[in-house]
């Protein structure tokens, strides 16, 4: 039997490694690579190698590969720390395909990849003063065991103009404490956080809104990267001026010996987490889809649809290293073969999501992508199955009602901008305005406006509840938010309060600024009150007697008939609404939050607190005529509602 026949028979029997050795021998014997190139491609394909790599082979490469195949590894944990001269020669020729540089049996270590990078020529960068600012966005959730190393790998970057934004997705461990400590030591780190767990892509989008860089990279909080990652990627992007994004290769690492875990037989491959994207891309095609997983894949396909694949520059160089941990978002796709090899297949949930987003992208004109993938948002762009999204996804419309005075028009514009993508409809009571501001007119049919020019007829902050009376009279259900014109509302504000309402099954009113008062109180604005101020942190939800109406939310249908005329005196709406809640059997809850989640923005304008602090006899009288307060009132409102029992303190006898 000829050598060629032997090789073909081995191929038919599925003995691909042995067949490949013979095909290499044939090519070298006859000095003709084309004679067996197709057969080599078949073997590579069956062995999990990239068959496209065969096209770049020469007979010199074949000689080295054939020699390597004859050298079996001695021990899975024993390896040469130095790359062999033949591999280095490949690298210096500009070859970085892993299927050429590393044999299937070879145990590859991180040290090998670092040597590979060191021997690979890089495109030039401009002088440090001319390098564009790069933003690296790192999201984190309960990765306290890894995040310091992840950040250290970014702090060690050779790129000279870098900022690092860390967005904590409501961790419950020490993750954010580590980030804050490091941010104090390294000013290039900017810590941000969400007040509810909304997923890595919501957190990434928050980072994008705050990023100052011309190019935005991403980095997971349990991974590390090569110290030249950003420099080499930016240089490669500049070397391809028509490109909108760049990405490098990543490798997966086991942490005991720092050996590479092959993914579908690849030592490394181009990644999605490694993307560096020009900032204008997010203006042109929108933000990440706010799912729990796989939306980097969706965004990549959206870029390809909009710009073409050629506009994404690929740098086949391993500059990013994933850790393998049990609770990673990646683990739903992995099957281990041995200590150094895994296969990746899509989980059914990911596969369904990919079908869904590809269908959406096909049916939607690329020019319209940016109108769908907006941020912030409270609902999914299109329906997703359970487990794919943590957005509030309310089935009812969301209204926000705001009372404003002319001296705070600038602040009101900021409030509208912050809430515009978080709510469906606005109701404005413009107290003393001469005309409707243009930013309200731009809301169109989403805004209902009452312009009160006559100060003697002013309802003041009671005007926040005009819409409630209208909705109840019409029998319309909705989620109802009341906001002030002098508070800075974060981009996760509405999602957070809607999640809290869902947690209590809509059986409570939730808010941020809460007060508990004893029934024996003699002066409303006094030290007898326990105040959970809206700009201060609160470790857990607290049942309260009164919520500030600048920060509350509730479901309309949980209330019965409402008459605004019962709020007899303007300027006391918080107390009137608290009495109304007592009468309707609705508990009020101040929600957990971190310090300065909300902040004040009242400038020189006088607040109601400053106005009434030393003249509160009306407030005191109103409180005293609607006893009881304190925990007596709270216990009455909790009653036997199972969803509210957690809000009653164990020690509750001291304040009644």
N, C-alpha and C positions, 0 to 999 in steps of 0.2 A: 504494500500500500504506500503510495507516495506521501510526502510530508503534507501536501495540501489536502489530500484525502483524509489523512489522520486528523488534521485540524478540523475539517468540516464534520467528521464523525463525532469528535468531542463536542463541537458546538451543538450538534443535534441532540446529544445526550445530556446537554445542560451543564457540561463541565467547562464552564466559560474561562476560568483562570488558566487551565491547562491548554485550552484552545488558543487563548491569547498568546501564551508563550510560543506556541508553534507559529502563529501568524507573524510575530515579531521575528522569529528565526527565518521564516520565508522571505520577509522584506529585506533582511540583512544579507541572506544568501544570494538573492537575485538582484540586490541593490535597486529594488523597485517597490516603493511604498504604495503606489496606486494599485498594484496587483492585489493587495489585501486590505486596503483602507476601509472598504465597506464592511468586511468581516470584522475588522478591529472595532469599527463603530458599533456593530451588533454586540460584541463582547462587552464593550464599555457600557452600553445601555443596560445590558442584563446585570452587570456588576454594580449598577447604580451610579456610574460615572457619566459625565456630560459628554455625549457623543460629538457635540460641536467642537470639542477640544482636539479631535483627531485632525481637523482641517489645518491646524497650526503646527502639526508635527513635521519633523524632518527625519532623515535616516539617522542623523546624529542623536536626536532625541530617542529614537527607537532603540539604538544601541545601549543607551543609559537605562532606559526602562527595562530592557531585556536583562541587563546585568542585575538590576535591583530585584527583579522577580525571582532570581536564583538565590537571593539572600533572605532567608527566613528570619523573622525577629526571634531573639534569644529568649526574652521574657517580656510579658505585657507591661510590667512596671519598670523595666530597665531600658533606657534609651540613650542615644547619643544626644548630648546637649548642643553639639555643634552640627550645623548642616554640612553634608558632604560636599566636596568641591564641585561635583557635577550639578547638584541642585543650585549651588551658588552661581554657577555658570549660566544656568537657565534664567535665574532671577536677573542677572546682570544683562541678559539679552532682552529683558522686558517681559519675560513670561511669568505670569502670576496665576495661571490656571491651576487649582489645587490638584486636579486629576493627573497633571503632568509632574508637579513638584513632589507629590507624596504618593507612595504606593498604597494599595488597599490594606496591606498587612501592617503597615508602619504605624507605630505608636507615636503620635505627634504631640509635642508639648508646647505650651505657650512660649517657651524660650525659642523654639524653632521659628514661630511666627514673628517674634520680635526681631530675630536675625533677618528674616525675610524682609521685613519693613526696612531695617537698617541698610540693606543692600539694594533697595529699590529706589531709583532716582525719583525725586519729587519735582513737580512743576514749581516755578519760582513764585514767591509772594512779593508784593511791594514792600517798601521800607515800613517799619512799624507804624510810623505816624500816618501812613496812607492806607493802612489795612481797615476795611469796613468793620463797624461794630457787629459782632455776632452775639445773638442771644441763644443760650442753651436752656431749654425748658425741661425740668425734671419734676415729674409728679410722683407722689408717694402715698402709700397707705399701709401703716403697720409694718414698716421695713426698718425698724430701729437697729436690727442686727447688721444691716448692710449699708445704710445710707451714708455713713461717714466715709467709707471706702469709695463709694460711688462719687461723692463730692470731691474727695481728695484727688481722684483721677482727673477731674475737670480742673481743679485748682492747679494741677501740674502741667496743664496744656502749654505748649510752646507758642500758641497763637497769642499775639500781644494785645488784642482788643476784644475782650470777652466779658459778658455779664451772664450770671447764672440765676435763673428764676426757679425757685422750688415751691411747688404748689402742693400743700398737704390736703389730701382728700379725706378729711375728718378721721385721722388716725386715733386709735384708742390706746396706743402704747407710747413710748418715749420718742417717737420719730421726730415730732415737731420741736421738742426740747433740744434735740441734737442739732437740728437745722438752725434754731435761734442762737445756740451757743456758737456755731460755726460762722453765722452771719455777723456776729459781733466781732469776730476775729478777722474776717475776710469781707471787706466792703463790696466785693463784686457779687456776693451772694445776696439775693433779694427774696426773703421768705414771704409767702402768701398762703392763705388757707381757706378751705370751704367749711361752712358750718353744718353741712350734712354730706353724707357719702353719695356722690352723684356719678362716680366713675372716672377713670383716667382721662377719657376724652373731653369730658366737661372741664376737668382740671387743666388739661392742655389748652383748651380754648381760652380759659381765664388767663393763662400765661401769655397766650398770643396777644390778647388785648392790652397787656401790660408791657410787652417786649418793646425795647427801643432799637433793637438791631435791624440791620438791613437783610440779614440772613438769619433764619431761625432753625436751630438744630434741636433734637430731642434726645433724652437719655433716661433710661429706667433707673429707679432708685436702688435696685439690687444688682446692677451691672457695673462694670468698669470699662474704661477705654484706654487705648494707647495714647501716650502723651503727645503724639503728633496727629491725632485724629482730626482735629479742627483745622490745623494748618494745612494738612495735605488735602482735605476735602475742599476747603475754600480755594486753594491753589488750583485744584482740578476743575472747580466750577468756573474760575476766572479763565482757565485755559479753554473752556467751552462757552464763550460769551452768549451764545443763543440759548443755552440751557436755563431752565427755570428752577432746577433742583439738582442735587447731587446725592449719591449714596455710596457708601463703602461696604465692604464685606464684614460679616460678623462670624464669630466662632463660639461654640458652647463649651464651657470649661467645667470639669469636676474639680472640686476645691481641695481634695486630699493630696493629689500629686500634681495638680495644674496641667493635667493631660486634656487634650481636646476630645470632646464627645462628638463623634461624627453624626451628622444629621442627614439621614437618607444617603449615607456613604460619603457625603461631602465633608471635607475638613472645614471649609468655610464657604459662605455664599453671600451674595448681595442681600441686604436686609431692608426692612421697612422702618425699624426703629432708628436706623442709621441716617435717615433722610435729613438733609439740610435744604431748606426751602426759602426762596426769596420771599420777602414779606408781602410783596404785592400780589402773590398768588392767592393769599387768603381774601384779598379784596375782589379778586377776579372770579374765584370759583367757590368762595365761602369757607366756613370753618369745618372742623371735623364733625362727623355725625356723632351725637352724644350717646353712644351705646356703651356697653360694658366691655366689649372686646371686638377685635377685627376691624375697627374703623380706620386704622392706618392703611389696611388693604383697600377699603372703600375709597379713601382719599387718594391713594396712589392711582387706582383705576380712573378716578374722576380727573386727575391731572392728565393721564394718558388720553382720555376722551377729549379733553379741552385743548391740550397743547400738542399731543402726539408723543409717542414713546421716546423719540429722538431728543426731546427737550429735557430728558432726565438723564444726566450724566452718571455713568457707573464707574466706580473705581474699585477694581477687583483686588483689594488689598485688605487683609484682616486687621482692622483698627478698633474693633468693638467686641467685647467679650461678655456673653450672657452667662449668668450663674444658673445652675440647675437646682431649683428648690421646690418642695412639695406643693406649696400654695401659690405658685406662679400662675398667671393667667394662661400660660402656655401649656400647662400640664394636661389639659383636656384633649390634647392632640398627640400625646407622646406614648410610644411603646418601646421599652428598653429591650435590646438584644444581648448586650453585655456591658461591661463597665465603660466601654469607649464607643458605643454605637447605639443610636436610637433611630426609630423611624417616626415620621410625622405624617399623620393623616388628619384631615379635617373632622372635627366632631360633627355630629348631625346638626347641632344648633348653628355652628359656624357655616356649615355647608348651605343650610337654608338661608342664612343671612346673606351669603355671597350671591346666591341666586336672586334674592330679593333686590340687593343693591344694583346688580348688573341689569336686571330688568328695569329698574327705575332710571338708571343712567341711559339706557337705550331709548326709553320712552320720553325722556326729558331733553329738551334742547340744551346743549352745553352752556349757552349764554344765560340760561335761567338758573343754573346751579346755585349761584350766589344768593338768589332770592329764596331758595329753600333751606340752605344750610346756614342759617343765621345764628347769632349768639348774642345774649343768652336766650334760652328757650325753656319752656315748661312741658312741651309735648314733643313726641317723636315726629320726625319728618314724614314717616310712613309707619304703619302698624308693625310692631315687633312682638315676638313671642316673649313670654315671661322669662326673666333671667337675662335678657339682652339689654334692658334699660332700667335706670333708676330715676328717670325723670318723673315728676309728679303725675303727668298725663291726666289732668282733671277732665272728666266728661262734661262738666258744667262750665259755662262761661265764667271768667274771672274779671270782676270789676274792681277798680280802685277809685275811692272818693277822696278828694283833696280840697281843703280850704286854704286860700292863700291871700296875703296882703301885698300891696304894690311894692313895698320896700324889699320884698323877697322875690322879685320876679326872676332875678338871675339864678337864685337857688332853686326856684320852681322849675326852671328850664333844665337844671341838672337832674332833678327828681324825675321829670318826664323822660329824659334821655335814659336814665338808669332803668326805669320800669317799662318803657315802651315795648320791649320784646318779652317782658315777663307777664304782662296782663293782656286781656282782650279789649277792655273798654275803660275809658276814663270818665269821671264825673268831677267837674270843677265848680267850686263856689268861690268866685273871684270877688273878694270883699274890698270894695273901694277902688277897684281898677276902673280906668276910664275906657279902656278898650281891651279886646281879646288879643293876647300876644300871638305873634306869628307862629311860634313853635306849637301852640295849641291848635291853631287853624290847620297846620300841616297834618294833624291827626285825622282830619276829615270826619267821617261818620263814626269813628271810634270814640269821639269825644262829645259829651253833653256839657254845656256851659251855662251857668247862671251868673250873670253880671250884676252885682249889687253896687250901684253908684251912690245910693243914699245911705249915709252912715247911720242915720236914725232908724233905718229899717234892717240893719245888719243882724244876721243870725250868728256872726262870728264862726267859731268852730263847730257850732251845732249844724252848720251847713253840710258837714260830712255825712249826715244821715238823711238828707232829703231823698237820695236815691233809694235807701232802704225802704222808706215809706212807699215809694212808687212801685218797687219790685213786689213787696208784699201785697199791695193793693191789686196788682195785676196777676198775682199768683205765680210769679216767675221765680224759679230757683236759681241760685248762683253761689259762687264764692265771693265774699265781700271783704275787701281790704280798705282800711282807712289809713291815710298817710299824712304827714306834715310836709310843709314846704321848706323846712330848715333842717332836714336830716339827710345824710348821705346813705343811700340804700345800696347794699352790695348786689352783685350779679347772681347770687344764689338765694336772694331774699325770699322770693315768692315760692320757689321750690321747697325751701326749708319750712316755711309756715304751712304749706299744703301737705307736706309729709307729716308734720305734727298733727294737723287736723285728721289725717287718715289714721295716724297712730291712736288717736282718741275716738275714732269712728264718728267724727264730726259732732261729738257730744260735748264739746267745750269750745270756748272762745280762746284763741291763742294770741300771744303778743310778746313784746320784748321788754317793755317798761312796766314793771308791776309794783304794787303797793299792798301791804297788809297793815290793817289798823285795828287797835283794840276797841271794843265797844265803849270803853270808858274814856275815849279820847276827848280832850277839852279844847284842842286847837288843831285844825286840820293840818296846816303846814307847821308841824312841830316835830321834835325829836322822838315823839311817841310812835311815829310811823316806821315800819320796816320797808325800805325802798330798794328794789332791784333795778338800778338805773340802766337805761338801755345801752349806754356805752361801756358798761362794766361787764366783766365776765360772769357767767353763772354755770356752775358745774353740772347741774341737772335741772329738769323742769320743776317749777314750784307753783302750787296753787296759790292764788292771790285774791284779794278782795276787789282790787281796781286795776285795770290795765290802762296805760296811756293810749289815747285814740290816734296817736301818730304811728303806732306800731302794731295794730291788731288785725285779726282775720277770723272769719267765721262763715258757716254755711247759712244762707238766708232762710231756708225752709225749717231750720231748727227753732226759729222764732215765730210767734203768732202775730197778731195785729200790732202794728207800731204806729204811734202818732207823735210826730215831731213836736207838736204843741205841748206834750208832756215835759219836754225839756224847756222849762219856763224861762230860765235865765241864761243868756249867752255867756260864754267863757267858763262854763262849768261842765262841759260835756262828758269828761271822764267819769265824774261822779254820777251824773244822770244815767249814763250807759251802764255803769256798774249796778245801779238800782234796778234798771230794766232787766239786766241779766239775772239778778236775784229773783225778780218777779216771774221770769220765764224759766227758772230752774236751770240756768246755764252757768257752769263753772268757768272761771277765767284762769288761764295758765300762762305764766311767764316762762318762756322756753330757754333751754340750755343754749349757751353761745360762748364764744371766746371774747376776750376784752377787745373793744373797738371794732367789733363786727359792724356795728352801726356807729356813726359819729355825727357830731353837731355841725351845722353850717349856717348859723343864724346871723353872722356878721354883727352889725350894730343894732339889729332889730330887737325890740323888747319882747320877752317871752311872757306867756300867761303866768308862769311861776313867779317871775320878777314882779309882775303887776299885782298879784294877789298875796304874795308871801306874808306881808304884814297887814293885810286887810282881808282876812279869810272868814269873817263871821258868817257869811252866807253859806260857804262851803261847810263850815262846822255845823251849822244848824241843819243843813240838809242831811249830813251824815248821822247826826244824833236823832233825827226823826225816822230813820230807816234801819234801826237796830234789828238783829245783832250783826256784828262784824267779826273779825278775827277768825280763829279756827272753828268757832261755833257755826258761823255762816258757811265756811268751807265744808265742814262735815255734813251739814244739811244738804248742800248742793251735790256732794259726792254720792250720798245715800247708798244705795245698793248697786250702783253702776260699776260693773266689774272692770271696765276699761279705765276707770278713774281711781281705783283703790290705791294704786302705787303713789298717788300724789298726797296722801294723808300722812304727815310725819308721825313717827312712833310716839314722840313726845309732843303732844298737842294741847296740853291742859293749861299752859302758862300764858296763852294769849287768846282771850275770848272776848 
